[in-house]
């Protein structure tokens, strides 16, 4: 209980700003998960789940006696969504893993209609969730919180499917997420989002190169 109590109560003070260690550690787990995803490793999923559990307690601070931060319902809700979709992704990557290779998935492009569905779900889901999050008392601008929630859902789903485009969805999430998190006082997560933006863009090109390499090797073998 000593370690658990410390984890829930420990704070990092930087000037007049207070950062919960839970927020910092949860984001480090998220970063490790993103690195594992870039390398197409199955362990990326359980590591990400651990970070999601920690960050849920951060963004729903009122449930854990944290009066220093506002509740971000979209951010909190997406942690629960992450856990559910990550269990699916964990199963998918583990069952599809080539036993002769260390990588769990071969990157591929989503189909045309799948792309249309992703875009429609991104904007439609944001519009649908904004009034719900506002009614529940989420932090303004509520549409940004809803955008982050929907983008995170679709990006995680795309990662589970092995679609290279999922990295670009993360970039769209980060562009909106950075200013929202800074204005809400979640500085550690906001800084991590800045890094995530660069990291996810790099991840897109890494998967793209792997995809082109796999295609070239397949063409050679066919001949």
N, C-alpha and C positions, 0 to 999 in steps of 0.2 A: 504494500500500500504506500510505502514511503516514496517509491519511484513514481507511482501513478499520481500521487498528490503533488509531487514536485513538477511533473509534466503538465499538470493542469494549472498550476499556480505560478510557475516560473516565468519571469518577464525579463526582457532585454531593454535597457534604457539607453536611448541614443538622443542626447540633448533633451528636449522636452517631449520627445516621442517615446511611446511604450509599445514594444512588440512582444507578443506572446511567443514563447519558445515553441509551442505547439504549431503556430503558423509557420515558423521558420523550418522546423523539422519536417512538417507535412509537405512543404514545398520542395525540400531536398529529396524526399521520397518520390515526389512527382517528377523531379528532374532525372532521378535515376531511372524511373520508369520510362521516360521519354528516350533516354539513351538506349535502354534495352529495346524499345520499339524501333529505333533507328537501326539497330543491329539485328532486328528480327529474332529476339530471344524470348522464349516463353516466360521466363522469370519476370519480364516487364509487367505482367498483369498482377501477380500477387503483391509485388512491391508497390505498384500504383494503388492497390486497394488499401494497403496500410496507410499511405498518405491521405487517401480520401477520408478514412475514419478520423484521422487527426484534424483535418481541415473542416469537417462537418462540425466538430465541437467549437471551432473558431468562429465560423460564420453564423452559427446559431448561439452566440455568446450568452443571450438571455437565459437559455436553458441551463447554462453552466456558471451562473452568477457572475458573468463578465459584463459590467456596466460601462466599460470604457469604449466599446465599439457598437456600431449600429448593426442590426441584423440585415444580411443580404440573403433573402430567401432563395433567389435564383442560384447564388453561389452555394448555399447550403444544400438545396435540393439537388444540384448537379452532382454533389459528392455521393448522395444516395444512388442517383442514376448511374454514376460511374461504377459503383460497386456491382450493380445488377448487370450492366453491359460488359463490365470487365470479366465477370464470371463466365459470360457467354464467350467473350474473346479468348479467355484462357482455355476454355474447352476446345474452341475451334482451332486455335494454334497448336494445341497439344495433340489433337487427333489428326491434324493434317501434316504434322512434322515428318519430314523425310528422315528416316532413321539413319541414312547414310550421310546426312548433313547436319550441321549445327544450327542452321537457320530454320525457323518455324513456318515461314510463309514466303511465297514468291510474289513480289509486287506485280500488280496489273492495273490497267486503267478501268474505271467504272464504265459501263455502257452508256450510250446517249440518253436513254430514258432514265437510267439510274442517276445520271447527273442532273437531269431536269427535276427528278424527284427530290434530290438533295437541296437544290436551290429553292424549290417550292416549299419544302418543309422548313427551311431556314427562315424564310420571310413569313410564311403563313403561321408557323409555330410562334415566332416572335410576336406577331400581331395578336394571336390568341392568348398568349400567356401574359402579356403586358397588363391588361385589366385585372387578371387574377392576382398577379403579384402585387399590384397596387392596392387591391382590396385587402390583401393580407398584410400590408404595411411595409413592403420592401422599400429600399432606399432609392430616391430619385437620382437620375432619370431611370425609371423602371424599365423602359424599353431596352436599355443597355444590359440590365440584369437578365432580361428574357432572352436577348440575343446571345449572351454568353452561355446561358443554359442550353438553348437549342443547338448552338454551334458545338458545344462540348459533347452533347448527345450524338450528333451526326458524325463528328470527327472520331469518336470512340467506336461507333458502329462501323465507320469506314476502315478504321485500323483493323478491327476484327475480321472484316471481309478481305483485307489485303489490298484495298484501293489506294493507289499512290496519291490521289487527290485529297485524302484525309489531312495531309500536312497543310494544304492551302486553307482548309476550313479552320485549322488552329490559328493560322496567321490572321484570318478575319476576326476570330475571337479575341486575339491579343490586341489588335488595333483598338477595339472598343473597350476591352477589359482594363488596360493600363490607366487611362484617365479616370474611369469609374472607381477603381480600387484606391487610387491616390486620394481622390476627393472624399472617399468614405473612411480614410484613415488606415487602410490595410497596406502599409508601406512595404512590408516584406514580400507580400504576394504581388504587389504592383511592380516591384523591382524584378521579381522572378518572371513576371509576364513580359517585361522588356527583354530579358534574356531568352525567354521561351520564343518570342517573335523571331529572333535571329536563329535560334536553334531549330525551330520548326521549318523555317525556310531552307536551312541547310539540309534537314531531313528529307524534304521534298526532292532535292537534287540528288541526294544519296540513293533514294529509292528509284528515282528516274534512271540513274546510271546503271543500277542493278538490273532494272527492267530491260534496258537496251542491251546490256551484256547477255542476259538470259535469251533474248530474242536472237541476237547474233549467233550465239552458240547453238541455238536450236536450228537456225538456218544452215549452219555449217554441217551439223549432224544429218540434216535432211538430204544434203548432197553427198 
